[in-house]
Amino acid sequence: MSPTPHLPDLVIHAERALIDGVLRPASVHVSGGRITAITALDTEPDSTLPGITLPASQVLLPGLVDTHVHVNEPGRTEWEGFDSATRAAARGGVTTLLDMPLNSIPVTTTVAALEEKLAAAIPQLRVDVGFWGGAVPENGADLRPLHEAGVFGFKAFLAPSGIDEFGHLTEPELNTVLAALAEDDALLIVHAESPAVLDAQPESVDGGYPEFLRSRPEEAERDAIRMVIEGLERTGGRAHILHLSAASALDQIRAAKAAGLRLTVETCPHYLGLSAEDVPAGGTEFKCCPPIRDAGNRAALWAALIDGTIDTIASDHSPSTIEQKRRGDGDFRVAWGGVSGLEVELPVVWTAAREFGMPLERVIRLLAEAPARLVGLNDVGSIAVGNRAHLIAFDPDAAFTVHAEHLAHRNKISAFDGRTLCGVVERVWLHGTEITEDSAPGGQVRRRG
């Protein structure tokens, strides 16, 4: 007597599903939170099986993987928090995110601090969450214990971070950290701006955006990236450049990659969907470091995505209270820097991608598969048998207008407020279960390895 075949918990039927980098008809079978089979589209689904047939307008995609999110809990939960951040992520189709080691208190530079963050996070997670450790001048002895505790790598600043408890590395300290991490093949992710270049800029006098943009020139990114590249040449380590803004740094990145150095780079939705010309007077919701540059720079970043020089896209969701973003009444010298874009990153990028001729398949690779592979999460980021059933139904042709007050992140301010975007995330499944506004937290902690 042959055993009874195990029936799936769910089958999702889609005329367009992203499988092996191609949009094609498919039925995706889910059991126990994993994808168990991918079959030809069943145009007459078995009514005895729990199934969902997506409308022809919707595409079945893997959940996004955002490797650059500032959740800020514990310690600065009034800025954001695991509940509000993971709600925003779920709404935006981000089913896995990695939390930065700042701006929480304590910063994640010791195992004890990581445990404190885990205690705060675990009861609230609406998507899966992993954690970065921090590399600061005083925590060299903590790097290996943090790596063994499961952080995905280490964040370092080469210029002041904006908070006293997370110091930046000098060039010699950068080299020391790269050498230490190379012993465990651990990844260093770098905020690459040069303090020497920043300090050499003229003193600000009016607090407007053009002056702020001049105060953080492209040369600051180029010089810091030069430090990272030379450090990799010395140590053989691995490094990832965060939130690349300066297109003029692309040639040195290309040369480093051609030389075989283990260097990767990300950019962000706000650099791809916005330009300096979009920033209104006093519009401090647009302030971030490095800054949003001009339209020609934006086009060059898109060219580098298309030719493969830039490896991933991540939100750098970096919220604060509205009072801090508006501090100084529109003065860019004193307002907090950071763009809150976690919930809208897919439509922001997709809207711009249509302008620059990038197909949806490539967009999703940059927002899901490539970041997952960067950090070693091999069971998310694509629709494949054995992977976690993190899935989204996306209507690429639907349009909507962003209203900041309706977004799920804690402080209702956004550089995208009032913009009309293409692409709507209609449904999201986490571990094979659909997430709704009323869903109980069902996310899991992810650890390296």
N, C-alpha and C positions, 0 to 999 in steps of 0.2 A: 504494500500500500504506500503510494507516494505521499510525502508530506503536503499539507495544504499550503499554498504559496502565501507569503505574508502580504497582506493588502496595504497599500500606502495610506498614510494619514490624510494626504492631500495630493491632488493632481491639478496643476495649473496649465491650462491650454492657451497658447498664444500664437497668433499668426506671425508675430515677429518676436523672437527671443534671441538674445545675444549669446551664441554658443561658439566657442573656439574663435572668437573675434569676428563672427559673421552673424548678421541678422537673418534668421530662418524660422520657418514654422516648427513648433516643437510642443510636446507635452512633457512637463517637468514633474517627476514623481518625488514626493517627500515622505519620509518616515523617520520618526525619532529625532526630528530636528535636522536631518541631513538629506541631501539629494541622493536618491537611491537609483534613479533611472532617468534617462532622457530619451524619449521615443519620438517617432514621427507624429505630427499633429493628428490627434484623434478628432476628426470632424464630427463624429457622432459619439460623444463621450458616454461611457458606461454609467448609466444612471444610478447603479448600486455603489459607485465609488464617490467619495467626497471630492468634488471637483469644482473648479472655477474656470470659466471661459472669459478671457479678457476681450473687451471690445476691440475691433480692428484698429481703432485709433491709438491703442496703448501698446507699448513695447515692454516686454519682460526683461529686466536688467538685473545684474548682481547689485546687492547693496554696496554703497560707497564706503571707502576706507579713508578716513581723514586723519592723517598722522600729525596734525598741528593744531591743537585746541587748548586754549587756556580756560580751565574750569574754575580755578581760583578757590576751591573749597578744600580744606577748612581754612578759616582765618580771614578770608575776604569774600565770604559768601554773599555779601550784599552786592558784590560786583557780578557774580554768576553763581552757579552751584551745580551739583550733579543732577538734581531733578530738572531744573530749567534747561541746562545745556543738553542733556540727553533727550528731553522732549523736543527741543529744537532740531537736534540731529535726526530723530526719528521722522519728524515732519518732512525733513529735507532729503530723506532716503539714505542718510548716513547710518549704517548699521554697526560700524566699528569705528571707534575713535581712540586716539592716543592723547593723553593729557600731559601738558607741559609741566615741568617741575616748579614753575612760578606762574602766577603771582599768589599762590597759596601761602599761608603761614601755618606751620613751617614750610619752607621750600624743600623739595624732595632731593636732598643732598646726603641723607643718611638712611639706613634701613629703618630706624625708628620713625623718621618722618614719613617714609613710605607706608609703614604700618598704620600710622595715624590717618593718612589719606585713604587707605583701603577701608578702614573702619567707617569713615564718613561716606564713602562711595557705595559700598556693597548694597545697602538697603534701598538705594534710590535709582539704580541703573535701568534705563529703558532701552538701551542698546549696549553692545559689548564695549568694554573700555580697558585699555592697557595704559602703561605709564612709562614716561621717560624719567631718568635720573638727571641730576644736574652735576656739571663739572665746574667747580669754583676754586679760587686759589687755595682754600684751606682744606679741601676734602679729598686729597689724593689717596688717603688710606681707606676711604669709603667706596671707592669706585668698584673694586672687585666684589665686595659684599653686596652692593646694590645690583651688580650684574648677575650674581648668583641668586639674588632674590627675585629676578625675573623682569627687571626693567629692560626696555628694548634698545637702550643706548643712552647717550648722555648729551644734554644741551649745554652749550657754552656761548657766552657773549664775548666778543672782542672789543666792544665799547660798553660804557655803562648801561646797565639794564633798565634803569629807572627806579629800582628799589634797592635799598641798602643791603638787604639780606642775601642778595644774589650778585656777588661781585664778578667783574669781568676778568678774563685771562690776558696777561701780557703775551707778547710773542714767545718769549722763552717758556712761559707756563703752558702755552698752547702746545709747544713741541714736547714738553714733559708729559702732558695728558695724552697726546697722540701716541707717544711711545708706550705709555702704560696700557692704553686700551688695545694697542696692537698685539700685546701678549695674549689677550683673550679674544682677538678678532672682533672687538666691540666697536660699534658705530658712534662717531662723534657728529652731532648735528650743530651747525654753527650759525649764530647771528653775526653776519659778516659785514661790519662797518668798522673802519679804522679810526680809533680815537685821535691819532695824530692829525689826520686830515680834518676831522670834525673840529678839533680845537683850533685849527688854523683859519677857520672861516671868520669873516667879519662879524662883529657883534650885531645882533638883531636890533632894529629900531622901531619897526611898526607893527610886528605881530601878524602880518598878512601871509597868505599862502605862498605867493611868489618868493617872498623873503625866506620862508621856512624851507621851500624847495631848494633854494640856493644854499641854505645852511647845511644840507645833507647831500652833497654832490655825488655824482656817479663815481668819482675818484675814490670816495670813502669805501665803496663796495669793492672796487677793483683792488685797492691796496690790501684790504682784509682778505680777499680771495687769494691774492698773491701769498699772503702769510700761510694760508691753509695749504695751498699747493706746495710750497716749499717745505712745509711740515710733513706732508705726505711723501715727498721725495726723500726726506731724511729717515722716516720711520716705517714706511710701507703700510701705514694704517689705512683706515676707511673714514671718509668724511662726506657729509651731505650739507650743501649750502641751503640755508632756509630762505624763504621769501625773497628770491632774486627779483630786484626791481630794475637794476641798471643793465640795459641791453649792451652797453659798451664793454661789459665784463665777459660777454659770450665767447670772444675769440680766445681768451686765456683759458676758459673752461674747455673749449674744444681742443686746444693744444694739450691740456693736461690729460684729457680722456684719450687722445691719440697716442700719448706717451705711455699709456697703460696704467695710469694712476687710478686708484679706486675712489673716484669722486663722482657724486651725483648731485643733482640740483632740483629744487622745486621753485615754482612761482605760485601766485595766489589769484583768486577770482577778482579782487579789487584792482590788481595791476592789468588784468586781461579784459575787464569789463568797463573800466573807468580810465580817464586820463586827466592830467592836470587842468585841462580846459574845462572839465566838468565841475571843478571845485568852486563853489560860490564864496564870495567874501564872508568871512566869519564861519564858514562851514567846517567846524572842527570835528564833525562826525567823520570827515574824510582823513583826518590826521593819522598817520601811521609811520613807522620807521622800519626800513627805509621808505621814502615817500612815493606816492603815486606820481609818475612822471608824465611827459607829454605824449601826444598821440603817435608821433613817430616812434618813440620808444616802445609804446604798446604794440605797434605793428611788428617791430623787431622781435619782441618776446613771442608773439604768435608764430613768426617764421621759425624761431628756435624750437618751439613745440612741434611744429610740423616736421622739421628735419631731425628731431630726436635729441637735440642738445640738452633741452630741459626734460627731465625724467618724470616728474610728478607735479600734480597740482594739489595744494592743501589750503584750507581756509585761513589759517592763522587767526581764527576766531579769538579776539582779544578784547573782551568787554570791560567796562568799568561802570561806575554809577553815572547817571546823566549829569550830576553836578560836576564830576571831574571832567567829563567830556566838554562841558560848557564853561569850565572854569576860565576866568579872564574875559568872559562875554565875547567869544570869537577870536581870542588872541591865541594864535598857534604856538606861541612860545611857552605857554603855561598849561594849555589843555592836555589831558591825558591822551597818549597815542594808542591807537588800536581800532581795528574795524571789526564790527560784529556781523559775520556773514554766514554762519554755519548753516542756517536753515535754507538759504537761497543760493548756495554755492553752485549747485547743478544748473539751475536756470540761468544764473549769471554767466557761467562759462559757456553753456549751450547757446545762449543768445549771441554771444560774441563769436563763437565757433561758426555759426551760420554765416556771419559777416566775412570770416576769413577762409571759409571753404573747408573746414575740418568736419568730417562725418561723425555721427554720434558714436560709432564704434570706437574711434580713436579717443573721443572725449572720455568715454567710460573707462578705457584702459588707463588714462592718466589720472582719473579720480578713484579708481577701484583696484584694478589688477596690479598696476605698477607700484602704488604705495604699499599694497599688501606684500608684494615680493621684496620691496626694499627692506621691510622690517622682519621678514621671515614668517609672515602669517600665510601659510600655504593652503589653508582651507577656507579662505574667503577671497573676495575680489573677482570671482568668476563663477559662472554657472557650470558646474562640473560634478560628475558623480563622486560622492564622498565628501564634497564640500558642505559646510554649514548652509542651511537653507535660509540665507539672508538674501531677500529678493525684493525688487520694487517694480511696480507697474507705473510707467511713465508715459505721459502724452506729450510728445515732442512738439506738436503743433498748436497746443492750447496756449493762450496768452493770459497774463494776469498782471495786475498792478500791485507793487509792494506797498503795504501800509505798515509802518513800523509798529504801530500800536497793536497789530494783530500777530506779530511774531512771538515765538515762544521764549526767546531768551529774556533774561530777567529785566534788563533795563531797556526800555523801548525807544531806542535810537539806532539809526542805521544809515549808512552812506547810500543805500539803495532805495531809501524811502521815496515813493512817488514814481519810480522807474517801472516801465512796462517791460516784462520779460517773457520769453518763450519757454515753454516746458513746464508741465505740472506733474508733481509726484502724486499719483492718485491713491496708491496702496503700498504698504510696506509689510514684509514678513520677516520676523526675527526668529531663528531656530524653527522655522516652519509655521509659526503662529502669527496671525495678522495683528499688527499694533494699531490700536485706536486711541483716541484721547482718554478713554476710560480704562485702558489696559493697566493692569498691575505691573510694577517693575519686573522685567524678565531678562534683563541683560546680565552678562557674565563678565568676570574679570579675565582678561587675557594676559598671559605672561610669556616672555621670550622662551623659545625652545619647546 
